[in-house]
Amino acid sequence: MQLWIDAASALPYSDRVCQSVVEALLRMADSDHLRPHIPALAWDWMKKRPLISPTDLWDGLGTSEHVVRTVQKLRDVGLITSYLLVVWLRWNFLSIEGYTAMLDLIRGELGGIGAVGHRADLIRRLDGVLSLLAPRYDYGWKLYDKFRTVLLEMDEEATKTLAGM
């Protein structure tokens, strides 16, 4: 795994290279066998926020509960935001476990005043996703709308905290 990330990092940067590295990273993260061996440094590629092929996103690439929990353990708000922006690029299949883990991730890692800008980025992405879904995919729309509602509620709490200072 370390050789893979070293080789990827040695390549000259391009959007296509970044997309390929992140797609490979998410596929490895989906594997119970490979996920524990992914070096933390490999996740930094996610921060470049590449566009992932729509066909990969439709199969739920990188959205399983195990992948979400792995990203959460890294406790990097910038990475978490980038991860969600990448996997929410277009409507993506979510298992109920992956959906629940994402809600936990949002509530656990994206609260407070310091995450205001991150939440704003995510809300903008969700606005785009919801505009693609409505009204064709009622179930998917409800899931993504819940993410948006939670983020807005967290923003409201942060605003109240600021007002009380």
Kinemage of the C-alpha trace (Angstrom):
@kinemage 1
@onewidth
@group {chain A} dominant
@subgroup {mainchain}
@vectorlist {calphas} color= white
{ca met a 1} P 0.000 0.000 0.000
{ca gln a 2} L 2.815 2.403 0.835
{ca leu a 3} L 4.454 1.682 -2.530
{ca trp a 4} L 1.182 2.505 -4.277
{ca ile a 5} L 0.837 5.897 -2.597
{ca asp a 6} L 4.545 6.647 -3.138
{ca ala a 7} L 4.147 5.881 -6.850
{ca ala a 8} L 0.993 7.995 -7.099
{ca ser a 9} L 2.689 10.894 -5.330
{ca ala a 10} L 5.658 10.732 -7.715
{ca leu a 11} L 3.427 11.329 -10.755
{ca pro a 12} L 3.087 14.877 -12.062
{ca tyr a 13} L -0.237 16.250 -10.820
{ca ser a 14} L -3.171 16.373 -13.183
{ca asp a 15} L -6.905 16.227 -12.613
{ca arg a 16} L -6.988 12.798 -14.280
{ca val a 17} L -4.214 11.426 -12.029
{ca cys a 18} L -6.000 12.763 -8.958
{ca gln a 19} L -9.303 11.278 -10.087
{ca ser a 20} L -7.671 7.883 -10.657
{ca val a 21} L -5.887 7.924 -7.297
{ca val a 22} L -9.052 8.864 -5.390
{ca glu a 23} L -11.156 6.291 -7.239
{ca ala a 24} L -8.555 3.616 -6.407
{ca leu a 25} L -8.421 4.843 -2.797
{ca leu a 26} L -12.198 4.571 -2.434
{ca arg a 27} L -12.214 1.100 -4.017
{ca met a 28} L -9.490 -0.032 -1.586
{ca ala a 29} L -11.380 1.560 1.300
{ca asp a 30} L -14.432 -0.483 0.289
{ca ser a 31} L -12.375 -3.660 0.814
{ca asp a 32} L -12.318 -5.035 4.370
{ca his a 33} L -8.959 -6.624 3.536
{ca leu a 34} L -7.251 -3.486 2.193
{ca arg a 35} L -8.864 -0.682 4.244
{ca pro a 36} L -6.755 -1.193 7.407
{ca his a 37} L -3.555 -0.863 5.367
{ca ile a 38} L -4.322 2.502 3.753
{ca pro a 39} L -1.827 5.037 5.112
{ca ala a 40} L -3.378 8.223 6.532
{ca leu a 41} L -1.343 10.232 4.025
{ca ala a 42} L -3.227 8.576 1.143
{ca trp a 43} L -6.437 10.283 2.280
{ca asp a 44} L -4.880 13.692 1.596
{ca trp a 45} L -5.591 13.097 -2.109
{ca met a 46} L -9.269 13.504 -1.232
{ca lys a 47} L -8.587 17.141 -0.267
{ca lys a 48} L -7.930 17.924 -3.925
{ca arg a 49} L -11.656 17.217 -4.481
{ca pro a 50} L -11.474 15.457 -7.841
{ca leu a 51} L -14.492 14.786 -9.977
{ca ile a 52} L -15.377 11.098 -9.828
{ca ser a 53} L -16.970 9.366 -12.777
{ca pro a 54} L -20.778 9.289 -12.392
{ca thr a 55} L -20.861 5.549 -13.094
{ca asp a 56} L -18.605 4.917 -10.090
{ca leu a 57} L -20.795 7.034 -7.836
{ca trp a 58} L -23.980 5.247 -8.783
{ca asp a 59} L -22.661 2.028 -7.244
{ca gly a 60} L -22.095 3.693 -3.864
{ca leu a 61} L -18.317 3.929 -4.219
{ca gly a 62} L -16.748 4.752 -0.866
{ca thr a 63} L -19.988 5.287 1.046
{ca ser a 64} L -20.200 2.131 3.140
{ca glu a 65} L -20.389 2.460 6.902
{ca his a 66} L -16.839 1.130 7.230
{ca val a 67} L -15.393 3.756 4.898
{ca val a 68} L -17.289 6.571 6.622
{ca arg a 69} L -16.053 5.379 10.043
{ca thr a 70} L -12.475 5.174 8.699
{ca val a 71} L -12.655 8.774 7.481
{ca gln a 72} L -14.152 9.843 10.814
{ca lys a 73} L -11.268 8.261 12.756
{ca leu a 74} L -8.841 10.557 10.914
{ca arg a 75} L -10.519 13.527 12.702
{ca asp a 76} L -9.572 16.038 10.009
{ca val a 77} L -12.447 18.448 9.314
{ca gly a 78} L -10.976 19.487 5.956
{ca leu a 79} L -10.625 15.869 4.873
{ca ile a 80} L -14.120 14.994 6.096
{ca thr a 81} L -15.586 17.914 4.162
{ca ser a 82} L -13.658 16.974 1.020
{ca tyr a 83} L -14.675 13.325 1.364
{ca leu a 84} L -18.367 14.252 1.594
{ca leu a 85} L -18.061 16.731 -1.287
{ca val a 86} L -16.512 14.025 -3.465
{ca val a 87} L -18.981 11.246 -2.657
{ca trp a 88} L -21.932 13.660 -2.834
{ca leu a 89} L -20.883 14.907 -6.264
{ca arg a 90} L -24.000 13.457 -7.799
{ca trp a 91} L -26.706 11.320 -6.344
{ca asn a 92} L -25.030 8.304 -4.858
{ca phe a 93} L -26.545 5.084 -3.607
{ca leu a 94} L -26.388 4.970 0.181
{ca ser a 95} L -27.023 1.952 2.335
{ca ile a 96} L -28.934 2.695 5.518
{ca glu a 97} L -25.752 1.912 7.473
{ca gly a 98} L -23.678 4.288 5.335
{ca tyr a 99} L -26.352 6.971 5.643
{ca thr a 100} L -26.484 6.605 9.437
{ca ala a 101} L -22.680 6.688 9.650
{ca met a 102} L -22.617 9.897 7.555
{ca leu a 103} L -25.149 11.529 9.873
{ca asp a 104} L -22.969 10.532 12.854
{ca leu a 105} L -19.897 11.878 11.043
{ca ile a 106} L -21.572 15.217 10.352
{ca arg a 107} L -22.921 15.585 13.881
{ca gly a 108} L -19.699 14.434 15.509
{ca glu a 109} L -17.087 16.253 13.451
{ca leu a 110} L -18.663 19.274 11.764
{ca gly a 111} L -20.181 21.121 14.706
{ca gly a 112} L -19.197 24.377 16.278
{ca ile a 113} L -18.139 27.783 15.095
{ca gly a 114} L -14.896 26.608 13.482
{ca ala a 115} L -16.694 24.434 10.929
{ca val a 116} L -19.033 27.137 9.578
{ca gly a 117} L -17.248 27.395 6.213
{ca his a 118} L -17.098 23.620 5.839
{ca arg a 119} L -20.819 23.318 6.498
{ca ala a 120} L -21.513 26.087 3.951
{ca asp a 121} L -19.565 24.156 1.282
{ca leu a 122} L -21.509 20.997 2.081
{ca ile a 123} L -24.871 22.771 2.056
{ca arg a 124} L -24.072 24.201 -1.408
{ca arg a 125} L -23.181 20.716 -2.669
{ca leu a 126} L -26.379 19.286 -1.205
{ca asp a 127} L -28.420 22.034 -2.874
{ca gly a 128} L -26.969 20.847 -6.186
{ca val a 129} L -27.587 17.180 -5.431
{ca leu a 130} L -31.157 17.876 -4.325
{ca ser a 131} L -31.857 19.839 -7.499
{ca leu a 132} L -30.768 16.780 -9.512
{ca leu a 133} L -32.892 14.398 -7.454
{ca ala a 134} L -36.171 16.226 -7.073
{ca pro a 135} L -38.696 14.931 -7.829
{ca arg a 136} L -37.458 11.759 -9.554
{ca tyr a 137} L -35.918 9.934 -6.583
{ca asp a 138} L -38.077 10.461 -3.517
{ca tyr a 139} L -36.069 8.129 -1.254
{ca gly a 140} L -32.684 9.584 -2.217
{ca trp a 141} L -34.041 13.121 -1.952
{ca lys a 142} L -35.149 12.475 1.644
{ca leu a 143} L -31.718 11.152 2.634
{ca tyr a 144} L -29.815 14.087 1.184
{ca asp a 145} L -32.373 16.576 2.488
{ca lys a 146} L -31.802 15.192 5.999
{ca phe a 147} L -28.048 15.845 5.664
{ca arg a 148} L -28.857 19.422 4.639
{ca thr a 149} L -31.308 19.889 7.524
{ca val a 150} L -28.764 18.647 10.056
{ca leu a 151} L -26.086 20.973 8.682
{ca leu a 152} L -28.479 23.933 8.814
{ca glu a 153} L -29.418 23.079 12.409
{ca met a 154} L -25.737 22.968 13.322
{ca asp a 155} L -25.254 26.391 11.721
{ca glu a 156} L -28.159 27.724 13.756
{ca glu a 157} L -26.568 26.397 16.966
{ca ala a 158} L -23.257 28.025 16.057
{ca thr a 159} L -25.039 31.324 15.409
{ca lys a 160} L -26.738 31.130 18.828
{ca thr a 161} L -23.370 30.432 20.427
{ca leu a 162} L -21.864 33.481 18.728
{ca ala a 163} L -24.823 35.650 19.722
{ca gly a 164} L -24.431 34.585 23.344
{ca met a 165} L -20.745 35.497 23.493
